[in-house]
């Protein structure tokens, strides 16, 4: 738990007051049995009603003080634990936001969700339990032991036999439980990942009638989690019977020996009553401590998982950037002998020896078969990944020398998978420029050919998108994503096959706007259709991660075999459709 002190420091008063109030409650619990024994020995035995009434009133006062301390202790313990874990969760989320794509792939989104929710919740529960019990249980144990020895030291020796046995049993249970809780959390990760995937892709599942398959997959994951949860809980279940057996056996022994002492005149009835209560308190405090230890074992498994996120080396940072203050001002892009592979260095090369230059304001088209490395290439420009070899330069500076914020502020991207967020259309467009005016929003939406359909909605730009933009078509979603990128007014605009769901006439209008609205912006267009890039200043043809052709449409049509194959196959297909 090193390094977690900073989360406790702002709430130090609550961390101190909560346990202190619990100690006050403990003092009351230790006093009450002794007061009861005095009533039995002195009041009941001598029929002194005044004594009984006075002691009874004192007991009521003590009970009220205990109740007030218990409520206060519970409140401050809850405040301390909830605020602690809230700040921890905030930092954990911030850490995840800093992760590179590779970091996220290494953990999986389902696992990260579990760590941000379930694992943090486990820490919170245990912290609250510790604050309420950590001083209360030992305090009760020590206080009850002292009172038991004061009442009858010979009879108290019974406790010294039971306590070591219980301590060994609890230690054995904890040693067994800890690794099982770790496995259980890993199984929870797997199930959460499956649920997340199924819910995100529910429309695909229904369209392919794969509900039964998904239900079967969920059943297997659920049963796996159930089996491992039961395996962990079996150990926890053992705790209560062991504790109850020890408690009942100890109480029986005390009553047996104490009863004989009363018969022999060596002990009073009230003392035996109080002694029995103290025995129960001692064993109850041990039981509480055992539950704290067991829950702590589960929490430590969660803390380990949280630490894995907090201490993971972020795969892509601007820590060593030498020109953090520099901003993208021109939009010139240059690739110098760039190679790239996903994962660890030495893996299969996705891109090999890529070299080209895009001058400010130029339109660069990229075309190639599926899997040729088109998306991988453009993701290197805003440093979503780092090159394995060579250099990517923006405005003559290696992208690794920029701060990530300044670099990405200068680059607008419309990804292959169009992503919109829950909220209104306007809120989604303001991702491009939070301070944009209504006029600017409409102007850039019109440039992306989105204003027409948006204004046709009853609520216009205040239309709620639903989760992921489920209430608009694929083409409408693409145009909104383009409008969002245009609103950013970047120096470099990357469109990754982002007009595939748009008809050719609308696509042509969008391309026309690039020449006017973004005249000085460097445009890099990935497309499947040659018609989408044939007017580009320069077209790159990729095949298996290499550039096999580069030039204008006419130049490539005359000299590049791969480009010719794509062109004629698409023309023949269009001819068949027209026929």
Phi, psi and omega per residue, in radians:
X1 nan 0.225 3.102
X2 -1.071 2.461 3.134
X3 1.569 -0.075 -3.124
X4 -1.651 -0.050 -3.128
X5 -1.065 -0.543 -3.104
X6 -1.134 -0.418 3.111
X7 -1.410 -0.400 3.122
X8 -1.514 -0.511 -3.007
X9 -0.985 -0.766 -3.125
X10 -1.144 -0.355 -3.069
X11 -2.058 0.518 -3.054
X12 -1.030 -0.649 -3.140
X13 -1.066 -0.745 3.126
X14 -1.158 -0.660 3.111
X15 -1.126 -0.490 -3.130
X16 -1.563 -0.805 -3.065
X17 -1.120 -0.742 -3.105
X18 -0.974 -1.011 3.125
X19 -1.085 -0.606 3.131
X20 -1.109 -0.710 3.106
X21 -1.152 -0.588 3.092
X22 -1.150 -0.607 3.081
X23 -1.124 -0.680 3.081
X24 -1.047 -0.713 3.111
X25 -1.131 -0.658 3.137
X26 -1.098 -0.744 3.137
X27 -1.011 -0.697 3.095
X28 -1.124 -0.763 -3.125
X29 -1.098 -0.623 3.132
X30 -1.284 -0.575 -3.112
X31 -1.293 -0.648 -3.001
X32 -1.029 -0.802 3.134
X33 -1.067 -0.669 3.125
X34 -1.142 -0.702 3.111
X35 -1.132 -0.649 3.095
X36 -1.142 -0.712 3.138
X37 -1.130 -0.601 3.101
X38 -1.161 -0.672 3.096
X39 -1.096 -0.768 -3.119
X40 -1.178 -0.813 -3.052
X41 -1.256 -0.711 -3.016
X42 -1.789 -0.626 -3.083
X43 -1.530 -0.945 -3.091
X44 -1.197 -0.776 -3.095
X45 -1.060 -0.624 -3.102
X46 -1.810 0.145 3.131
X47 0.966 0.692 -3.129
X48 -1.671 1.636 -3.069
X49 -1.166 -0.589 3.113
X50 -1.082 -0.756 3.117
X51 -1.099 -0.754 3.126
X52 -1.069 -0.759 -3.112
X53 -1.152 -0.775 -3.141
X54 -1.083 -0.838 3.133
X55 -1.146 -0.610 3.108
X56 -1.105 -0.718 3.102
X57 -1.122 -0.720 3.076
X58 -1.050 -0.705 3.125
X59 -1.126 -0.661 3.101
X60 -1.125 -0.747 3.112
X61 -1.066 -0.777 3.116
X62 -1.073 -0.728 -3.137
X63 -1.083 -0.727 3.115
X64 -1.145 -0.721 3.100
X65 -1.087 -0.700 3.100
X66 -1.101 -0.734 -3.128
X67 -1.103 -0.787 3.139
X68 -1.099 -0.756 3.129
X69 -1.135 -0.701 3.142
X70 -1.111 -0.745 3.128
X71 -1.147 -0.799 3.126
X72 -1.092 -0.764 3.125
X73 -1.078 -0.718 3.132
X74 -1.133 -0.708 -3.123
X75 -1.126 -0.896 -3.087
X76 -1.167 -0.579 3.091
X77 -1.161 -0.734 3.114
X78 -1.122 -0.765 -3.136
X79 -1.067 -0.808 -3.106
X80 -1.088 -0.828 -3.067
X81 -1.226 -0.702 -3.121
X82 -1.197 -0.774 3.135
X83 -1.153 -0.706 3.105
X84 -0.991 -0.931 -3.062
X85 -1.279 -0.463 3.069
X86 -1.128 -0.771 3.103
X87 -1.178 -0.659 3.099
X88 -1.108 -0.764 3.133
X89 -1.096 -0.682 3.129
X90 -1.085 -0.787 3.137
X91 -1.197 -0.628 3.120
X92 -1.136 -0.743 3.107
X93 -1.127 -0.734 3.108
X94 -1.070 -0.649 3.108
X95 -1.123 -0.753 3.129
X96 -1.108 -0.646 3.114
X97 -1.099 -0.452 3.115
X98 -1.433 -0.234 -3.074
X99 -1.065 2.537 2.954
X100 -1.366 2.927 3.091
X101 -1.002 -0.646 -3.128
X102 -1.130 -0.714 3.099
X103 -1.036 -0.791 -3.118
X104 -1.125 -0.713 3.104
X105 -1.077 -0.648 -3.114
X106 -1.135 -0.618 -3.118
X107 -1.582 -0.640 -2.967
X108 1.414 2.515 -3.077
X109 -1.130 -0.651 3.132
X110 -1.069 -0.728 3.121
X111 -1.142 -0.703 3.137
X112 -1.154 -0.663 3.086
X113 -1.091 -0.762 3.130
X114 -1.078 -0.721 -3.125
X115 -1.177 -0.623 -3.128
X116 -1.339 -0.341 -3.083
X117 -2.006 -1.294 -3.024
X118 -1.103 -0.793 -3.100
X119 -1.162 -0.720 3.084
X120 -1.102 -0.686 3.141
X121 -1.121 -0.648 3.103
X122 -1.114 -0.726 3.111
X123 -1.105 -0.735 -3.128
X124 -1.098 -0.790 -3.123
X125 -1.076 -0.781 -3.111
X126 -1.204 -0.683 3.121
X127 -1.091 -0.738 3.102
X128 -1.095 -0.731 3.128
X129 -1.127 -0.732 -3.131
X130 -1.124 -0.765 -3.122
X131 -1.122 -0.538 -3.123
X132 -1.518 -0.422 -3.006
X133 -2.036 -0.460 -3.002
X134 -0.962 -0.691 3.068
X135 -1.665 -0.525 -3.096
X136 -1.153 -0.833 -3.089
X137 -1.171 -0.865 3.085
X138 -1.089 -0.652 3.116
X139 -1.082 -0.763 3.101
X140 -1.152 -0.709 3.137
X141 -1.057 -0.862 -3.107
X142 -1.184 -0.792 -3.122
X143 -1.082 -0.784 -3.124
X144 -1.167 -0.676 3.097
X145 -1.071 -0.782 3.137
X146 -1.067 -0.811 -3.114
X147 -1.135 -0.659 3.131
X148 -1.117 -0.744 3.121
X149 -1.202 -0.580 3.086
X150 -1.132 -0.713 -3.111
X151 -1.217 -0.846 -3.118
X152 -2.804 1.805 -3.062
X153 -1.197 -0.599 3.137
X154 -1.156 -0.767 -3.129
X155 -1.195 -0.521 -3.119
X156 -1.204 -0.310 3.128
X157 -1.088 -0.421 3.100
X158 -1.004 -0.660 -3.089
X159 -1.140 -0.646 -3.087
X160 -1.147 -0.336 3.073
X161 -1.410 -0.664 -3.016
X162 -1.361 -0.731 -3.016
X163 -1.005 -0.858 3.125
X164 -1.053 -0.649 3.126
X165 -1.096 -0.783 3.129
X166 -1.128 -0.712 -3.137
X167 -1.052 -0.732 3.104
X168 -1.136 -0.721 -3.141
X169 -1.103 -0.761 -3.139
X170 -1.132 -0.715 3.127
X171 -1.080 -0.715 3.127
X172 -1.152 -0.713 3.133
X173 -1.117 -0.752 3.140
X174 -1.101 -0.758 -3.117
X175 -1.066 -0.580 3.127
X176 -1.382 -0.629 -3.016
X177 -1.282 -0.670 -2.986
X178 -0.958 -0.938 -3.119
X179 -1.139 -0.528 -3.131
X180 -1.193 -0.616 3.102
X181 -1.168 -0.624 3.089
X182 -1.083 -0.763 3.113
X183 -1.125 -0.708 -3.135
X184 -1.053 -0.755 3.134
X185 -1.151 -0.613 3.104
X186 -1.137 -0.687 3.094
X187 -1.163 -0.605 3.085
X188 -1.143 -0.667 3.040
X189 -0.950 -0.879 -3.068
X190 -1.080 -0.741 -3.139
X191 -1.171 -0.734 3.128
X192 -1.081 -0.673 3.106
X193 -1.097 -0.746 3.121
X194 -1.112 -0.754 3.129
X195 -1.102 -0.790 -3.121
X196 -1.056 -0.791 -3.123
X197 -1.118 -0.741 -3.116
X198 -1.146 -0.702 -3.115
X199 -1.260 -0.666 3.121
X200 -1.143 -0.673 -3.052
X201 -1.820 0.488 -3.045
X202 -1.069 -0.579 -3.130
X203 -1.195 -0.665 3.084
X204 -1.158 -0.730 3.141
X205 -1.026 -0.780 -3.104
X206 -1.242 -0.659 -3.110
X207 -1.175 -0.508 3.104
X208 -1.713 0.122 3.133
X209 0.891 0.906 -3.089
X210 -1.897 0.379 -3.130
X211 -1.022 -0.733 -3.113
X212 -1.124 -0.683 3.114
X213 -1.099 -0.810 -3.132
X214 -1.144 -0.650 3.099
X215 -1.137 -0.657 3.126
X216 -1.194 -0.693 3.121
X217 -1.147 -0.722 3.102
X218 -1.125 -0.689 -3.141
X219 -1.052 -0.740 3.140
X220 -1.132 -0.783 3.124
X221 -1.127 -0.695 -3.131
X222 -1.162 -0.740 3.124
X223 -1.172 -0.620 3.094
X224 -1.102 -0.769 3.097
X225 -1.138 -0.731 3.135
X226 -1.053 -0.801 -3.116
X227 -1.083 -0.771 -3.118
X228 -1.300 -0.530 3.056
X229 -1.162 -0.761 3.116
X230 -1.124 -0.657 3.129
X231 -1.083 -0.695 3.115
X232 -1.271 -0.700 -3.064
X233 -1.283 -0.398 3.083
X234 -1.002 -0.648 3.137
X235 -1.194 -0.737 3.136
X236 -1.127 -0.690 -3.108
X237 -1.059 -0.549 3.141
X238 -1.110 -0.466 -3.029
X239 -1.070 -0.852 -3.051
X240 -1.106 -0.859 3.105
X241 -1.032 -0.696 3.134
X242 -1.085 -0.787 -3.128
X243 -1.154 -0.751 -3.122
X244 -1.157 -0.674 3.097
X245 -1.072 -0.790 3.128
X246 -1.112 -0.712 -3.121
X247 -1.132 -0.832 -3.103
X248 -1.170 -0.713 3.138
X249 -1.127 -0.717 3.136
X250 -1.165 -0.778 3.132
X251 -1.060 -0.745 3.139
X252 -1.081 -0.739 3.128
X253 -1.143 -0.717 3.138
X254 -1.132 -0.784 3.137
X255 -1.113 -0.679 -3.137
X256 -1.101 -0.944 -3.106
X257 -1.240 -0.654 3.118
X258 -1.148 -0.678 3.106
X259 -1.072 -0.736 3.106
X260 -1.116 -0.634 3.104
X261 -1.152 -0.682 3.113
X262 -1.119 -0.762 3.129
X263 -1.080 -0.636 -3.134
X264 -1.445 -0.036 3.107
X265 1.407 0.205 -3.117
X266 -1.594 -0.059 -3.089
X267 -2.663 2.531 3.122
X268 -1.612 2.727 -3.101
X269 -1.058 -0.764 -3.130
X270 -1.077 -0.649 3.126
X271 -1.142 -0.686 3.123
X272 -1.152 -0.682 3.104
X273 -1.072 -0.821 3.125
X274 -1.135 -0.714 -3.117
X275 -1.077 -0.751 3.126
X276 -1.069 -0.715 3.123
X277 -1.112 -0.713 3.127
X278 -1.141 -0.638 3.074
X279 -1.066 -0.770 3.127
X280 -1.097 -0.738 3.129
X281 -1.089 -0.735 3.123
X282 -1.061 -0.819 -3.106
X283 -1.249 -0.617 3.081
X284 -1.136 -0.686 3.102
X285 -1.123 -0.676 3.071
X286 -1.130 -0.675 3.123
X287 -1.128 -0.750 3.113
X288 -1.081 -0.753 3.124
X289 -1.102 -0.678 3.127
X290 -1.113 -0.676 3.116
X291 -1.176 -0.654 3.082
X292 -1.082 -0.782 -3.137
X293 -1.100 -0.731 -3.124
X294 -1.157 -0.803 3.121
X295 -1.154 -0.558 3.103
X296 -1.149 -0.603 3.094
X297 -1.072 -0.729 3.110
X298 -1.197 -0.735 -3.136
X299 -1.120 -0.633 3.141
X300 -1.148 -0.591 3.046
X301 -1.112 -0.678 3.102
X302 -1.219 -0.701 3.116
X303 -1.070 -0.692 3.112
X304 -1.051 -0.722 -3.128
X305 -1.227 -0.642 3.080
X306 -1.141 -0.738 3.131
X307 -1.092 -0.585 3.110
X308 -1.037 -0.671 3.103
X309 -1.282 -0.820 -3.063
X310 -1.141 -0.538 -3.057
X311 -1.828 0.075 3.081
X312 -1.188 2.320 3.099
X313 -1.230 2.110 -3.118
X314 -1.202 2.229 -2.986
X315 -1.243 -0.314 -3.057
X316 -2.546 1.966 -3.127
X317 -2.377 2.967 3.049
X318 -1.932 0.418 -3.091
X319 -0.999 -0.680 -3.082
X320 -1.741 0.195 -3.130
X321 -1.121 2.370 -3.071
X322 -1.667 -0.231 -3.131
X323 -2.265 0.997 -3.059
X324 -1.102 -0.474 -3.124
X325 -1.427 -0.194 -3.077
X326 -1.276 2.478 3.101
X327 -2.073 2.781 3.101
X328 -1.355 2.061 -3.058
X329 -2.036 -0.440 -3.076
X330 -1.948 -0.783 -3.126
X331 1.706 0.316 3.104
X332 -1.363 2.285 -3.108
X333 -2.129 2.291 3.117
X334 -2.374 2.280 3.007
X335 -1.851 2.185 3.126
X336 -2.027 1.786 3.056
X337 0.849 0.893 -3.040
X338 -1.468 2.295 2.966
X339 -2.158 2.654 -3.083
X340 -2.669 2.450 3.017
X341 -2.456 2.546 3.086
X342 -1.363 2.713 3.089
X343 1.330 -2.681 -3.063
X344 -1.237 2.691 3.122
X345 -1.076 2.482 -3.125
X346 1.754 -0.068 3.106
X347 -1.320 -3.109 -3.137
X348 -1.083 2.322 -3.116
X349 -1.320 2.185 3.073
X350 -1.525 -0.614 3.075
X351 -2.236 2.480 -3.133
X352 -2.385 2.169 2.987
X353 0.910 0.918 3.121
X354 -1.540 2.170 3.098
X355 -2.426 2.211 3.034
X356 -2.942 2.901 3.119
X357 -2.311 2.357 3.036
X358 -1.998 2.013 -3.135
X359 -1.382 2.720 3.138
X360 -0.948 2.298 3.113
X361 1.520 -0.217 -3.138
X362 -1.262 2.727 2.995
X363 -1.863 2.097 3.140
X364 -1.939 2.142 3.071
X365 -1.723 2.498 3.085
X366 -2.237 2.201 -3.103
X367 -2.397 2.698 -3.119
X368 2.889 2.952 -3.112
X369 -1.193 2.843 3.066
X370 -1.046 2.283 -3.141
X371 1.515 0.178 -3.116
X372 -1.448 -0.159 3.061
X373 1.850 0.263 -3.074
X374 -1.108 -0.888 -3.116
X375 -1.150 -0.706 3.118
X376 -1.026 -0.668 -3.106
X377 -1.114 -0.862 -3.058
X378 -1.270 -0.416 3.124
X379 -1.226 -0.270 3.111
X380 -1.353 -0.363 -3.076
X381 -1.199 -0.865 3.085
X382 -1.536 0.244 3.134
X383 1.042 0.786 2.953
X384 -1.260 -0.481 2.954
X385 -2.374 2.818 3.066
X386 -1.809 2.616 3.139
X387 -1.159 2.676 3.021
X388 -1.543 -0.476 3.105
X389 -2.724 2.719 -3.130
X390 1.442 -2.858 -3.083
X391 -2.456 2.517 2.911
X392 -1.975 2.155 -3.102
X393 -2.031 2.430 3.019
X394 -2.124 2.160 -3.056
X395 0.963 0.619 3.076
X396 1.396 0.073 -3.117
X397 -2.048 2.334 3.082
X398 -0.976 2.306 -3.090
X399 -1.030 -0.398 3.131
X400 -1.290 -0.181 3.129
X401 -1.587 -0.207 3.093
X402 -1.457 2.748 2.855
X403 -1.266 2.557 -3.111
X404 -1.033 -0.669 -3.118
X405 -1.105 -0.875 -3.103
X406 -1.135 -0.689 3.119
X407 -1.104 -0.871 -3.060
X408 -1.289 -0.429 3.019
X409 -1.122 -0.504 -3.113
X410 -1.544 -0.061 -3.096
X411 -2.117 2.230 3.021
X412 -1.844 2.337 -3.115
X413 -2.223 2.367 2.929
X414 -1.984 1.882 -2.991
X415 -1.284 2.856 3.119
X416 -1.064 -0.691 3.063
X417 -1.706 1.926 -3.076
X418 -1.285 2.199 -3.075
X419 -2.103 2.143 2.989
X420 -2.088 2.759 -3.067
X421 -1.960 2.786 3.071
X422 -1.079 2.505 -3.033
X423 2.292 -3.048 -3.110
X424 -1.430 2.926 3.089
X425 -1.071 -0.747 3.141
X426 -1.070 -0.738 3.126
X427 -1.081 -0.640 3.104
X428 -1.197 -0.717 -3.131
X429 -1.188 -0.553 -3.128
X430 -1.204 -0.120 2.972
X431 -1.047 -0.529 3.122
X432 -1.255 -0.689 3.119
X433 -2.724 1.837 -3.061
X434 -1.081 -0.532 -3.085
X435 -1.701 0.254 -3.099
X436 -1.137 2.541 3.077
X437 -1.392 2.894 3.096
X438 -1.061 -0.661 3.137
X439 -1.104 -0.739 3.132
X440 -1.152 -0.723 3.124
X441 -1.023 -0.827 -3.112
X442 -1.195 -0.641 -3.128
X443 -1.100 -0.802 -3.107
X444 -1.335 -0.512 3.040
X445 -1.153 -0.658 3.101
X446 -1.171 -0.668 3.108
X447 -1.101 -0.572 3.124
X448 -1.554 0.157 3.138
X449 1.063 0.620 -3.135
X450 -1.916 -0.386 -3.050
X451 -1.058 -0.640 -3.098
X452 -1.031 -0.908 -3.099
X453 -1.320 -0.491 3.138
X454 -1.162 -0.791 -3.115
X455 -1.225 -0.283 3.088
X456 -1.345 -0.290 3.084
X457 -1.267 2.645 -3.101
X458 -1.020 -0.677 -3.100
X459 -1.808 0.125 3.081
X460 0.965 -2.237 -3.105
X461 -1.280 -0.157 3.067
X462 -1.623 0.139 3.101
X463 -1.123 2.274 3.115
X464 -1.328 2.271 -3.060
X465 -1.378 -0.371 -2.985
X466 1.289 2.997 -3.078
X467 -1.193 2.063 3.093
X468 1.304 0.201 3.133
X469 1.248 0.755 -3.055
X470 -1.254 -0.296 -3.069
X471 -1.713 0.292 2.999
X472 -2.227 2.757 -3.115
X473 -1.312 2.987 3.136
X474 -1.085 -0.740 3.130
X475 -1.162 -0.691 3.101
X476 -1.134 -0.686 3.124
X477 -1.106 -0.729 3.122
X478 -1.081 -0.734 -3.112
X479 -1.186 -0.619 3.089
X480 -1.161 -0.677 3.111
X481 -1.169 -0.629 3.083
X482 -1.174 -0.749 3.119
X483 -1.053 -0.711 3.120
X484 -1.068 -0.743 3.136
X485 -1.213 -0.675 3.130
X486 -1.136 -0.656 -3.129
X487 -1.073 -0.441 3.105
X488 -1.233 -0.369 -3.101
X489 0.865 0.996 -3.075
X490 -1.356 2.853 3.046
X491 -1.433 -0.393 3.083
X492 -2.272 2.211 3.118
X493 -2.063 2.207 -3.134
X494 -2.035 2.155 3.071
X495 -2.048 1.940 -3.069
X496 -1.679 1.568 3.128
X497 0.870 0.759 -2.977
X498 -1.654 0.182 3.030
X499 -2.168 0.356 -3.079
X500 -1.140 -0.479 -3.114
X501 -1.721 0.164 -3.112
X502 -1.836 2.464 3.123
X503 -1.172 2.780 -3.005
X504 -1.111 -0.604 3.139
X505 -1.154 -0.776 3.122
X506 -1.163 -0.681 3.115
X507 -1.077 -0.695 3.128
X508 -1.101 -0.687 3.107
X509 -1.135 -0.666 3.114
X510 -1.130 -0.718 3.132
X511 -1.150 -0.612 3.110
X512 -1.101 -0.663 -3.122
X513 -1.159 -0.491 3.122
X514 -1.086 -0.584 -3.096
X515 -1.309 -0.395 -3.088
X516 -1.858 -0.952 -3.076
X517 -1.213 -0.627 -3.064
X518 -2.137 0.861 -3.041
X519 -1.017 -0.680 -3.063
X520 -1.743 0.146 3.127
X521 -1.620 2.392 3.062
X522 -1.343 2.155 -3.091
X523 -1.914 2.205 3.100
X524 -2.083 1.994 -3.019
X525 -1.980 2.112 2.986
X526 -1.667 2.346 -3.107
X527 -2.605 2.756 3.005
X528 -1.663 -0.545 -3.119
X529 -1.590 2.277 3.111
X530 -1.105 -0.558 3.117
X531 -1.036 -0.406 -3.128
X532 -1.353 -0.359 -3.045
X533 -2.193 -0.022 -2.999
X534 -1.140 -0.368 3.116
X535 -1.606 0.070 -3.115
X536 -1.167 2.660 3.098
X537 -1.142 -0.589 -3.134
X538 -2.583 2.388 3.121
X539 -2.088 2.286 3.049
X540 -1.785 2.307 3.071
X541 -1.888 2.064 -3.115
X542 -1.825 2.501 3.055
X543 -2.577 2.018 3.137
X544 0.916 0.785 3.031
X545 1.416 0.111 3.122
X546 -2.148 2.623 3.024
X547 -1.420 2.027 -3.133
X548 -1.853 -0.051 3.088
X549 -2.864 2.518 3.126
X550 -2.682 2.247 3.136
X551 2.772 -2.903 3.092
X552 -1.384 3.002 3.139
X553 -0.998 -0.831 -3.096
X554 -1.150 -0.707 3.137
X555 -1.106 -0.762 -3.127
X556 -1.215 -0.626 3.137
X557 -1.151 -0.451 3.136
X558 -1.561 -0.430 -2.961
X559 -2.197 -0.324 -3.018
X560 -1.863 1.995 -3.099
X561 -1.112 -0.741 -3.126
X562 -1.084 -0.710 3.126
X563 -1.166 -0.698 3.130
X564 -1.072 -0.750 -3.127
X565 -1.078 -0.766 3.128
X566 -1.122 -0.787 -3.078
X567 -1.085 -0.879 -3.054
X568 -1.256 -0.586 3.103
X569 -1.146 -0.686 3.119
X570 -1.236 -0.670 3.124
X571 -1.141 -0.718 3.126
X572 -1.142 -0.676 -3.138
X573 -1.149 -0.717 3.102
X574 -1.130 -0.637 3.107
X575 -1.130 -0.720 3.112
X576 -1.108 -0.702 3.129
X577 -1.144 -0.734 -3.136
X578 -1.129 -0.622 3.127
X579 -1.183 nan nan
